């Protein structure tokens, strides 16, 4: 097994966050507006005899890609562990996602079905690639350095994604000065996110090393086509893990806690601009500027919470971040001005990177290394599942009360429930189960 805490390997690993964050900030930041306003148009589109509104089509695309990743992640992770092919899987999904993000440049008015297919593939590749990226964390970082390394990865991502997003926004805002239409500028911004993703992944390709060796096919599988045999083995490994879930009950308890509080986090992030526009009547310039502010402040926030975790422990640091998230939604309830919205962006930037990075490293400290991709597949499942209930709760409360302020402050329930469950996690028992192995 490769030596842990190797600076060059960690740098190569962090560079993948730098690379693929351009997709999530630019392609997913610009593409929803471009897709709904240009590709589909305000009148919507008729597909297979049914009329769809543009935002409904967008939600359908995102949901479909996430469902596919939800179903595939644990099985692909188990196969990667068995074949010692996490790097191969990571690069395959990285360059698939990069290619299809570049292909989004070709999407023009009326290209609804083609854009939907291209986006679903790109989004599925992005989510799936992150399973294998995260799975490397326990293998490249010692337990003492895992929080710091995870935070460093997130900080690279916030900077890389932020720089590319800023360049894209400059191009879109100044399109006339560059002698191109706003539509063309948006297409270039989206397409170059794919080029950025592919180009900087080369650092990961050169520097990241696979740990462990592939296992031989068990008796009885030699006569089967290899893809079918691996699929059968992957499903079998998942079934064995689920049968042993009692051994990993504190890890499972953390995942339940994570599902709740991450639901609150994702809802705040995903609805922040809508809240600012509808409730505070802020301009697009203020909203986009705040998003960029969050992106760059989160860089330092991820490293700051890594430092805090070294002094008070990872679990306590996450609990501190959840207390601060509770304060965020209370602050949002009383917000009235653009200055206060910027202030909220500063607070969110500080705690966003920390809560995400520490959650990833805390989970990594409790999973068996020989099955890290499989377990991070489950982590992805819980991440995707945790993007459902917060927006639903927000929508229901807004519909009943007519107030976005009451809807946003209600999210405190997710943070407090997650904090209570996290308090009940026994780290020593979870790490004892890790030492016993996955199988």
N, C-alpha and C positions, 0 to 999 in steps of 0.2 A: 504494500500500500504506500502511496506517495506520502512524503513527509508533510505534516500539517504546518500551517502558519508560514508557508513559503510566500514571500512578498510578491514574486513574479506571478505565481499561480493565482494569488488573491487579486492582483491587478487585472489579470486576464478575465477572471470571473466577474469582477466589478464592471469591466468594460461592456459586458453583455447588457447590463442594466442601462448604461450610457447609450448603447445602440438601440435597444428596442423601446426605450421610453419615448423616442421620437414618434413612434407609431401611436402610442396611447395619448400623447399630448397633441400632436398635430393632426394625424389622420382621424382620430376620434374627436378631436376638438373642432376641426374645420369641416369634416365630412358630414356630420349631421345637418349643418346649415346648408351646405352645398347640395346634399342629396334631396332635402325637403324643398328647397327653394328653386333649384336649377334642374336636377335630374327628374324629379317628380313634378314639381310645380304646385302652386297653391290649390289647383283644382283636383289634385289627387290622381290616381291611376286606376284603370280597370285591368285586373288580372284574373284570368280564368272565369270571366263572367261576373266578377264581384268588384265593386268600387271600394278602394281603400284610400283613406286620408294619408298624407305623406308621413306624419309622425307615427301613425299606426304601422306603416310599412317599416319604418326605422326600428321601432320597438320589436317588431316581429323578427327582423334580421338579427338584432343583438340577442334576443331570447333564444333563437334557433342555434346560433353559434355557441352560446353558453350551455345549452342543453347537451349539445354534442360533446363539448369538453367535459361536462359534468359526468356523462356516461363513460367516456373513454379514459379519463385521466388515471384512475387507479389501476386499470388493466394495463395500460401502456407503461405505467410506472413499474408494475410487477415484472413485465417482460424485460424492461431495461435493466432492472436489478439482476434478473436471471442471466441475461446475456452480457452484463457489464458493458452496456452500450448507451449509457446516459448521454455521453458527449455526442454520439452519432445521432441519437434522437433529437437532442437540443439543436444541433446544426441543421438537421433536416427540416425541423419546424421553423427555425430561424430563416432559412433561405426560401422556404415556401411562403412564409408570411411576407418577407421582403419583396419577393417577386410579385405577389398578388397585390401588395400595397402600391407598387409601381404601376401595375396595370390599372389601378383606379384613375390614373391620369387620363386614360382613354374614355372615361365616362362623361357623356354629354347629355344634353336635354333629351329625354325620352328613352335613355338607355337604362330602364328601370330593372328589368330582370337580370341583365348582365352585371349591373352594379351590385345587385343583391347577392348574386352567386360569388362574385369576386370578394366582396366584403366578408361574407360568411366564412370563406376559406381563410382569408387573412386573419380574421378575429379568432377562429378556431386554432390556427397555427400559433398566434400570439399567446393565447391562454395555455395551450398544451406545451409550448416551449418553456414556459415559466415553471412547469412541474419539474422538469429536469434541471433547470437552472437552480431552483431552490434546493433540489435534492443533493447538489454538490456541497452545500454549506457545511453539513456535519463531517464531510470528508476532507475539506480543505482547511477547516479552522478547529483549533482545540476548544474545549469547553470554556476555558478561561477567556478566549479571544472571540468567541462566536458572536456575542452581542456587538462588539466593535466591528467585526467584518461584515455582519448583516447591515449595520448602519452605514458602513462605508459604501456598500453596494447601492443602497437606496440613495445616498448622497450623490454618487456618480449618476444615477438615473435622473434625479431631479435637475442636475446641472445640464446633462446631455439633452434631455427632453426639453428643458426650458430654453436652451440656446436655439435648438432647431425650431421650436414653436415661435420664439421671438423673431427669428429670421423670416418665417412664413408670414407672420402678422405684418412685418414691415413690408413684405412684398405685396400682400393683399391691400394694405392701407395706402401704399404708394404706387399702385398699379399704373396709374396714368403717367407718372414720372418715368416709369420703366417702359412705357409705350405698349402696354398690354391691357387687355380687359380684366375686370375683376374676376370674371369666371376663369379665365386662363391662369391668373395669379393663384387662385384657390387650387386649381388642378395641379399646378407646379408645386405648391406647398405640400399637397397630399402626396404626390408622387415622389418628391425628394425625401419624404419621411422614410419611404421604402429603401431608397438608395443609402440613406444614413444608416438604417438598420443593418443592411447587408454589409456595408463598408466597414463599420466599426466592429462587427461580429468577427472580422478577420483576426483581431487581437485575441478574442476568445478561442478561435480555432487554433491559433499558434501556441498559446500559453497554457490552456486548461488541459489537465491530464486526467485520464480515466483511472479510477481506483478499482482494484480487485480484478478478478479474472472471470471469464464466462464459465458457467456451469455446463457440464455435458447433459445432453438430452437423457432423461430417465429411460429405463428399459420399457419397451413397448411403444415408444414414440418415434423410433428410427424410421419406421416404414411410412409415417405420415408426412405429407408436405410440410416443410419447415414452418411456413407462416401459420398453418393450422395447428401444428404442434405447439408453437409458442403462444398462440391465443389460448389454447387449452390449458397450458401451464400457467399463464397469467391469471386466468379465471380461477384456477385451482388454488393459487397462492392467495388470492383475495379471499376465497372461501375459508382457507385455513386461518387467515388473520382474523376474520370475523368470528370464527368459532372460539378464538382465543381472546376475544374482546375483554373478558373479565380480567385477564392479566394486565391489560392496558387501560383499566377503568379511570385512572387519574389523567391519562393522556386524553381519553374520550371526554372526560369532564372539562379539560381545558378547551377541547374543540367546541363543546357546547357553549362555553363562556365566550370563546372567540366568535362563534357564529352570532351571538347576541350583540356584543359590543362592536364588532366589525359592521354589522347591519346599521347601527347608528352612525358610525363613521362614514360609510359609503353613502348613506342618505344625505348627511350634511354636505358632503363634497359634491354629490350629483345634483342636488337641488339648490345649491348656494346661489348660482347665477339666476335661476328662476325666482328664488326668494327675493334677491336684490332687485330684480326687474319689476316684479309684480307688487311687492309689499313696500319697497323703498323708492320705486320709480327711478332707478339708477340708469345711467347711460351705458351703452355697450363699451365705451372707452373705460369707464370705471370698472365694469365687470371683468373685462379682459385684463386690465392692468392688475386687478386684485388676484386673478388666477396666476399671472406671471409672478407676482410678489410671493404668493404661497409656494410656488414651485422652487424659487431660489432660497427662501427662508427655510423650507423643509430640508434643504441640504445640510445646513448647520444643525437643525433640530434632530436629525437622525444621529449625527455624531454626538450631540449634547446628551441625548438620552442613553447612548452607549456608554458615555462617561458616568452618567448617573447610575446606570445599572451595575457598573463595576464597584460602586461604593455602597449601594443599598440593596443590591440584588435585582435580578431581572424581574421577578414576580412583583416586587414592590414598586419598581419603576413603571411597569405596565399599569399597576393599580393607580399610581400617581397620575399617569396620562389619562386614565378613565375619569378620575376626579376632575381633571382640567377639561375634558370633553363635556362633562356635565355642566361645568361653568360656561362653556361655549354656547350651548343651546339656551341657557338662561340669559346670557349676554345678548344673543340674537333676538330674544323675545323683546328686549327693551331698546334695540337699535332704532335709530331714527335718521341718520345722516350718512353721506358718502364717507366722511372721515371715520365714523364708527365702523363702517363696513371694511375700510382699509385696516382698522385696528383689529377687527375680527380676523382678517386675513393673516396678520402677523401672528396672532395666537394660534390659529389653525396650522400655520406653517411650522411653528416650533414643535407642536405635539404630533402632527400628522406623521412625519418621518419616523419619530421615535416610537409611536405606538405600532406602526407597521413593521419596522425593522426588528423591534424586540419581540413581537409576536412570532415572527418567523424564526428567530434564533432560539426563543424559549421552547418552541415546538421541536426544533432540531436537536436541542439538548436532551430530549426525551425519546427520540425514535432510534430503533436499532439501525446501525449504519448499513448492514447488509441488505436492508429493505427500505432505504431512505427514499428512493423514487416512488415506491408503492405508497409509503406513508404520506409523502408530499402530494401524491395523487388524491388521497383522502382530504388533505388540507385544502387542495383546490376545490374539491366538492363542497366543503363547508364554506369556503370563500364565496363560491357562486350561490349557494343556498342562502347565504347571509345577505344577498342583495335583493331579496324579495320582500321581506316583512316590513322593513323600515319605510320604503316608499309607499307600500300599501297602507300602513298605519297613518302616514302623513296625509295621503289622499282621502282616506275615510274621515279623519278628523277635520280636514279642511272642508270636505263636503258637508259635514254635519254642522260645524260651527261657522263656516264661511270665513275663518281667520287663519292665515298662514302662520301667524305668531303663536297661536295655541297649538297648531300642528307641529311647529318646529320645537317648541319647548317640551312636547310630549315625548320626544325622542330620548329624554333623560332616563326613561324607563329601561331602554336597551343598555345604556351605560351602567346603570346601577345594578341591573340583573346580572350583567356580565361580570361586574366587579365582585358581587357576592359569590358567584360560582368559581371565579378565579381564586378567591380567598380559600375555598375549600379544597383546592388542588394541593396534594401532598407531593412536593418535588422529589423527596427521597424515595418514596414508593414508586413514582413514575420512572426514576432513573434505575431503580433496582430491576424493574421490569425490562428496561432497555438492556441492562447487562445480561439478563437471561436469554436475550435473543428473540427474534421474530418467530422462529419455527421450533 
